[in-house]
Amino acid sequence: MYLPFVATLALCRGDFTHFLLSFFLKGGKGNNMDQKKIGLFLKELRKEKELTQSQLAEQLNVSDRTVSRWETGTNLPDLSVLVELADFYDVDIREIIDGERKSENMNVEMKDTLMKAAQYATEDKHMQMKKLTGYILSAFGCFLILSGFTVFPSESGWAAKFAILGAIIVTVGIFQLLKKRKLLKSIIIFIAILFGMIWLDFASVCYIRQAPRFAYSVEYSDETVIYHAPFYSVYKYGRDTLGEYYQVYIGFDNL
């Protein structure tokens, strides 16, 4: 991987060469190589090959003394020789510069990274599932609320039941989507939805002239039906006659 760069500098010699090598291979940190550590690592690599210093010197066309100076940290191999050493020992040039093998550390780091990635993927999948559940519940709850206001007659008890059930399901769905203060926000949202439905029902009573869906009690007489809603009452006069009509009285005295 580093062969083109190293080959370009192969003619360089001395400490300046080592400085350049350290600078580019160690992320621009300059000449901070531990020569003693590098020497011990080179010695370890040679012993793994079961070679003497003389045999290695013959292999690289250098003197025994040169190999000895490498392994004692007195001197470092030239760049051209460093490439040969890396290829001969089957190690990365960075490993020689750092004076230690990186494979085990890299495996541990890789394993840790993969575990974190897997954990993140699991958490992300869980969050996506919660969001999907929240959206589905919210949509289904809205459908029930819409059904309560459009499908069932206003005088039917099912209209209010479906609407309130829908409000509860919408609130549960929103609860799944919230991240902070979920319970408090959900309660506020439920109350807001409930009041919104009551006001919508009140509007329909006033403009469409129909019985309220959210009447909590009903009184019957011969020709009159009285519906008691949360903040108003509705009187239906002329029940079951052609002159049937509704009259709305706002107030809490009916509570």
Secondary structure as GFF3:
##gff-version 3
##sequence-region A 1 255
A	DSSP	alpha_helix	3	8	.	.	.	ID=ss1
A	DSSP	alpha_helix	14	25	.	.	.	ID=ss2
A	DSSP	alpha_helix	35	48	.	.	.	ID=ss3
A	DSSP	alpha_helix	53	60	.	.	.	ID=ss4
A	DSSP	alpha_helix	64	72	.	.	.	ID=ss5
A	DSSP	alpha_helix	79	89	.	.	.	ID=ss6
A	DSSP	alpha_helix	93	98	.	.	.	ID=ss7
A	DSSP	alpha_helix	103	150	.	.	.	ID=ss8
A	DSSP	alpha_helix	157	177	.	.	.	ID=ss9
A	DSSP	alpha_helix	182	208	.	.	.	ID=ss10
A	DSSP	beta_strand	217	220	.	.	.	ID=ss11
A	DSSP	beta_strand	224	228	.	.	.	ID=ss12
A	DSSP	beta_strand	232	237	.	.	.	ID=ss13
A	DSSP	beta_strand	245	250	.	.	.	ID=ss14
###
